[in-house]
Amino acid sequence: MKEFDNRLNTAWWALRIGLGLGPILAGIDKYFNILADWSMYLSPLATKVVPVSASTVMHIVGVVEIIAGIIVLSKWTRIGSYVVMAWLLAIAVNLLTMRMFYDLAVRDVEIAIGAFALAQLTIVREQCGSRNVAAAHAGSQAAFTR
């Protein structure tokens, strides 16, 4: 069994933490609108299809994002990464249907690519086995204490 390279382990942790906490924080903010007024990013097409207010849609979106982030941070990182990837691509499509916020749509596609990379790294990490990953993680900890 091959070892999981320590440099990849560091990248895996960075992506896992970022793609886990990001959706959780954004999901929580769907209830408080501190970071943004999230309803302005909801396509009028979506509000016509869904029979509830934009605020209610954003609350549902928040719950989905929180759950997705938790899954990324759990032992199901690979599945959660694919969920986050698909979710971000759906958000990008929503933004494109508005014919505005193209910059945010591109950003969400870029983050979705990061989520795909996390899923792929997780597959490799799982194939290497948890024992080798633990050894690589211990090695990275030792490198920081030197």
Helices and strands as residue ranges (DSSP letters): H 6-29, G 38-41, H 44-49, H 54-73, H 77-97, H 102-128, H 130-145
